[in-house]
Amino acid sequence: MEKFEVAGRVFASRLIFGTGGFTSLEVLARALEASGAEMATVAMRRVDPSSKGSVLGVLDEAGCDVLPNTAGCFTARDAVLTAHLAREALGTNWIKLEVIGDDRTLFPDGTELLTAARQLIEDGFVVLPYTSDDPVLARRLEDAGCAAVMPLGSPIGSGSGIRNPYNIAIITERASVPVILDAGIGTASDAAIAMELGCDGVLVASSIARAKDPVRMAEAIKSAVDAGRLAFEAGRIPRRLYAEPSTQTDGMPEL
Amino acid sequence: MIVTINGNRHEIDPSSRVADLPAIIHRADLRGLAIAVNGEVVSRSEWEDVRVEEGARVEILQAVQGG
C-alpha cells in the first residue's frame, strides 16, 4: 500500500485514535493496541489532582505520538491560546484544531476556524483542522497552509457515518494535502467507506470508546481501514444502471 | 494576596512566582503542564522568573482524554 505521510511524518497506520470517551484507561490501552494507531488525540483541561492515572502515560508506554486538540473552543482566540498551551505542555507543534460553532451539532465555525488556522500556521504549528464537508472551506484551509484537512462525516459522537459521501469525494479528489475523515464514524463499514472515497486516513473516537466491546471494535476498524484503502488503490468497477455480463456470450451451445 | 487558580480563589505569598502555583493546587509534578495568567501563556522557561500579581487569573492545564 502507498505510504501515508502528514507534514513529513510517515505513518504505517492510517487510523488516528481519539482518546475521548473511554471510561477506563486499561480499556483505552488495549483498544489502542488493537487499533495499531501511531497517533492519538488528547485535550487540554484544568489540572485535577484527584484524577488517577494519566492518558499521557498510556500513550507514552504504547509509543504513540500525541496530537493535542482544541476541543471545547468556540472562538479563534480560545483555540489559538489552547494550542499554545498544548505546545507548552507537550512539546509538540502539531495541533488538531477544533473551533465549534454550535453546541448541539458540534459543527465547526468555518470563519473562526480559518482565522485560527492562519494564526497558528504563522506561529509555526502543524495544523490539522477539523472541518465540515464543504469543499470550499477545505480548499481555503489547505491554501492557508494546513498540513491536512479533516472533514466530518456526521456530528461528533453521532455514529451516523458519512452523510455526504459526494462532498467527501470532491474534497479527496481536489485536495493536495492528506484528507482524514474525522467525526461520525460509527462502525467498521463507515471507516471502509471513508477510505474507498479516497480519504488518506480516519480519526475515530466514539465508535471505539463507546462500542460494547471497544477492543474488538478497534480491531474491526483497523481491518476496515486496511480493506478500504486496498480497495481504493485496486480501482473499483463503476456502478452501472444495467447488467454487464461476467460470462462471455460467444461459444454458447444450441441446446 | 488572593489569586484565582482554575476558577478557585487561593491565598498565596506575595513573592510567589508562576513556578510555585502548581503546588498550591497540590500538583507536585510539573511535567505535562501549561500555565496561562490573565489569558496569556507563560512559557515554561519563564516560570521561575515571572512574578504573580494580586488578583491574577491563572489556568493550569494538563493533557486529558479527548478528541
Interface residues (C-beta under 8 A of the other chain):
Chain A: G18 T19 G20 G21 F22 L28 T41 V42 A43 M44 R45 R46 V47 P49 S51 S54 V55 L56 V66 L67 P68 N69 A71 L81 H84 L85 A86 E88 A89 L90 K96 E98 L203 A205
Chain B: N6 G7 P22 I25 H26 R27 G32 L33 A34 I35 A36 G39 E40 V41 S43 R44 E59 I60 L61 Q62 A63 V64 Q65 G66 G67
